Amino acid sequence: MHRVRELRLTDAAALLAFEADNREWFESHIEARNEAFYSLRGVTAHIHGYLQGLAGGTWHPFVIEDAGGAIVGRANLKDIDREGRTAQVGYRVAQAACGQGLATLGLKHLIREAQVRWGLEHLVAHVFADNVGSRKVLLGCGFVAGAAPSHAGEDRFVLRLQR
C-alpha cells in the first residue's frame, strides 16, 4: 500500500537516496538539478526551502512512500497564488515504481489539497513534449492541453477545479 504525506526535514537521507538512485531517469524526462543538490547538505537545504515555502503558503511538498516507508515518488504544489487561486503541479516517480499508478496517486492528492486546503480554482502543469507518461497521467486526471507552449520545449496543461 502506498501513501502520500508531507515532506519532513527528517526525510533528507531517504530523499537523497531516492533522487540519486533515479537521477539519470529523471534527467531523461525533466530539467537536471544542480550538482550541489546531490549531497546531504544540498538535499537538507532543498527541504528547508520547501518547508519555508509551505509556511509561507507558496509550496506544498509531499513524498510518496511504499509499504515499507521508502520514498518512491514526490508530488508538489508550487507557486501557489492564493489571490489568483492557482498553482503549478509537479511530480516524479522512481523508475522501478513506474506503471503502478503512483503519479496518478500523487496528482490526485495534489488536486484534493489544492481544493480543500488551499481553495484553488486552477492547476497548471508543464511537461516536455516527449514525456508521454506524464501527459497520460495529466489527461487521465482531467487536465487539458493549453493553447500555447509554456516554456521552451514544454507544453502546458490546465485543470479547472470544481468548487
C-alpha positions in Angstrom: 0.0 0.0 0.0 1.4 3.4 -1.0 0.7 6.6 0.8 1.3 10.3 0.2 2.4 12.5 3.1 4.0 15.9 3.6 7.7 16.2 3.2 9.6 16.4 6.5 13.1 17.6 7.4 13.9 14.1 8.7 13.4 12.8 5.1 16.8 14.2 4.0 18.8 10.9 3.8 15.9 9.0 2.2 15.2 11.8 -0.3 18.9 12.0 -1.3 18.9 8.2 -1.9 15.7 8.5 -4.0 17.0 11.4 -6.1 20.5 10.0 -6.6 19.2 6.5 -7.5 16.9 7.9 -10.1 19.0 10.8 -11.3 19.6 9.6 -14.8 15.9 8.5 -15.2 14.7 11.9 -14.0 17.1 13.8 -16.2 15.8 12.0 -19.2 12.4 13.5 -18.6 12.8 16.8 -16.7 15.4 19.5 -16.3 18.6 18.4 -14.4 19.2 19.6 -10.9 22.3 21.5 -9.9 25.2 19.2 -8.9 25.2 20.8 -5.4 21.8 19.3 -4.7 23.2 15.7 -4.6 24.6 15.8 -1.1 23.1 15.5 2.3 23.7 19.2 2.8 22.2 20.1 -0.6 19.0 18.0 0.0 18.6 19.3 3.5 18.8 22.9 2.2 16.3 21.9 -0.5 13.9 20.6 2.1 14.3 23.7 4.3 13.4 25.8 1.3 10.3 23.8 0.6 9.2 23.8 4.2 9.7 27.6 4.3 7.5 27.8 1.2 4.9 25.7 2.9 5.0 28.0 6.0 4.7 31.0 3.6 1.8 29.5 1.6 3.7 29.2 -1.7 4.6 25.5 -1.8 3.1 22.2 -0.5 5.6 19.4 -0.8 4.8 15.7 -0.5 6.5 12.3 -0.8 5.0 9.0 -1.9 6.1 6.1 0.2 5.8 2.3 -0.4 4.5 -0.1 2.2 8.0 -0.2 3.8 8.2 3.6 4.2 10.7 4.1 1.4 10.3 7.2 -0.8 9.3 6.1 -4.3 7.9 9.4 -5.5 7.3 13.1 -5.0 4.4 15.4 -5.7 4.3 19.2 -5.1 2.1 22.1 -5.4 4.3 25.1 -6.3 4.0 28.7 -7.0 0.7 28.7 -5.0 -1.1 32.0 -5.7 -4.0 32.3 -3.2 -5.2 35.6 -4.6 -5.2 34.3 -8.2 -6.3 30.8 -6.9 -3.8 29.0 -9.0 -0.7 26.7 -8.5 1.6 24.6 -10.5 1.8 20.8 -10.0 4.9 18.7 -10.3 5.6 15.0 -9.6 8.2 12.4 -10.1 8.3 8.6 -9.6 11.2 6.2 -9.2 11.9 4.3 -12.4 11.4 1.0 -10.6 8.0 2.1 -9.4 6.6 3.3 -12.8 3.4 1.7 -14.0 2.0 1.3 -10.5 -0.3 4.3 -10.6 1.9 6.4 -8.3 2.0 9.5 -10.4 -1.8 9.4 -10.6 -2.0 8.8 -6.8 0.3 11.8 -6.2 -1.5 14.0 -8.7 -5.0 13.2 -7.2 -3.6 14.0 -3.8 -2.4 17.4 -5.1 -5.8 18.1 -6.6 -7.6 17.4 -3.3 -5.1 19.5 -1.3 -5.5 22.4 -3.9 -9.2 22.3 -3.4 -9.6 21.6 0.3 -6.6 23.2 1.9 -5.8 26.0 -0.5 -9.2 26.8 -2.1 -7.6 27.0 -5.6 -9.5 27.1 -8.9 -6.8 26.2 -11.4 -3.8 23.9 -11.6 -1.1 24.1 -14.2 1.5 21.6 -15.3 4.4 22.0 -17.7 5.6 18.8 -19.5 8.3 18.2 -22.0 6.7 17.1 -25.3 8.3 13.7 -25.3 7.2 12.8 -21.7 4.4 10.6 -22.8 3.8 9.1 -19.3 3.2 12.4 -17.6 1.0 13.6 -20.4 -1.2 10.4 -19.9 -1.4 11.0 -16.2 -2.4 14.6 -16.6 -5.1 13.8 -19.2 -6.3 10.9 -17.1 -6.8 13.3 -14.1 -8.8 15.8 -16.2 -6.1 18.3 -17.3 -6.4 19.7 -20.8 -3.6 20.8 -23.1 -3.1 24.6 -23.1 -3.4 26.7 -26.3 0.3 27.5 -26.4 3.6 26.0 -25.2 4.6 27.4 -21.8 8.4 27.1 -21.7 10.9 26.1 -24.4 10.2 22.5 -25.3 7.3 22.2 -22.8 3.6 22.0 -23.2 1.1 23.5 -20.7 -1.8 21.6 -19.2 -4.6 23.1 -17.1 -7.2 21.8 -14.8 -10.2 23.8 -13.7 -11.1 22.7 -10.2 -14.7 22.1 -9.1 -15.9 24.3 -6.2 
